[in-house]
Amino acid sequence: MTLTERLREKISRAFYNHGLLCASYPIPIILFTGFCILACCYPLLKLPLPGTGPVEFTTPVKDYSPPPVDSDRKQGEPTEQPEWA
């Protein structure tokens, strides 16, 4: 018997034994498979979906207004305010 035939025989035996196991215990196999699928998919529930973002952004700061801008500063001079403000 060659290596290929022995490998084919072992693989066939493994599939046959697996089939016997699934046929002998169908309910536990189905429950175990369902549990594995749910356990693997549970982290997907935490993913943000389109349209589920926050509708309104609130902060604990009430009546916030940006500080006044000094008109005596020159263009390009470093300021305390960030450029994006």
N, C-alpha and C positions, 0 to 999 in steps of 0.2 A: 504494500500500500504506500503510495507516494505521500509527500508532505501535503500536497494540495487536497488529496482525497481525505486525509486525516483531519485537516482543518475544516473541510466541508462537513464531515461527519460530526465534529464537535459543535460546529455552529448549528447544524440541524438539530442535534440533541438539546442544545441550549434553548432554541426556539420552541421545541416540543415541550420541554419541561416548563417553560414560561407559560405556554398555552394551557397546560394541565393545571398550573397554579391559578391562573386567572379563571379557568372554568370551575375549579373546586371552591374558590372563595370569591364569588363575584361582588358581593356587597362590600366587604372590607376593601377590596381592590378599588372599587369605584369611590368609596369614601376617602381612601388614602390619596387617590389621584386628584379628587376635588380639593382636598385640603392642600396638597402641594401647589395646585394651580392658584388657589386663593392666596396662599402665602407668598407666592412669587409676584402676584399682581397687586398686593396690598400697597406697596410703595407708590404705585401709579395713582392712587387716590390723592396723594399729596401734590401732584403736578398741577400747576395753575392752567386752566383751560381758557381759551379765548372768550372774552366777555365776562369772566369771573373776577376781574380786577376790582380794586376799590373804587367806589363811585365818588366818594368824597374823602378828602384828606384833611384830617383834623390834628391839631397840636394842642398841648396844654397852655400855650401862650395866648392870651386874650388881647385883642386890639393891638396887634403888632404893626408897627410902621417902620420902614427903613430909616436909618439915621440920615440927617441932612447931608447933602454933598457940598463940600467947600468949593466955592467958585474960584478961589485964588490958586488952586493947584494947576500945574501945567500938564499938558497931554504927555503921557509916557512916564510921568513921575510915579514912583511906587506909592500906593495908598494902602490904607488899612482894609479897604473893601476889596473883596475878590472881583475879578474882571467880569464874572458872570452875573453879578448882582445889579 
